[in-house]
């Protein structure tokens, strides 16, 4: 049941954790299970080098990768925190996801955070995925950003299943 004023039509699950607590790693078993089920998947993984100084976006539909964030300057990329951002990599990722949404049953977004809250990064394709009827959307979100993501994308809280990963009690 959807709330009044919401255009969210997809089924949504957040994999939530603090920084460096296994959000991306938690997606690997999900992706394997979806492959076993022969589900058509689009979206991206943000894959880091061991030092977490470089991040590449991996398109789950084509398996292509692009450098997206780096501690060293990338072309004309702007700076966000300690990283330089390649906006062309995010434009490519958004285009790939949007192009493949109509062929997919599942969309994976790793991760939805500060950039997307500000309308950048993967915001365009995430919004399009949320508006896609029957689509299952899985997104990693840092715990401090959950409320801001819900508000920024007008997602009713009751529409989201939140799975906490890497959580130590």
Secondary structure, 3 states (H helix, E strand, C coil): CCCCCCCCCCEEEEEEECCCCCHHHHHHHHHHHHHHCCCCEEEEEEEECCCCCEEEEEECCCCCEEEEEECCCCCCCEEECCEEECHHHHHHHHHHHHHHHCCCCEEEECCCCHHHHCCCCCHHHHHHHHCCCCCEEEEEEEHHHHHHHHHHCCCCHHHEEEEECCCCC
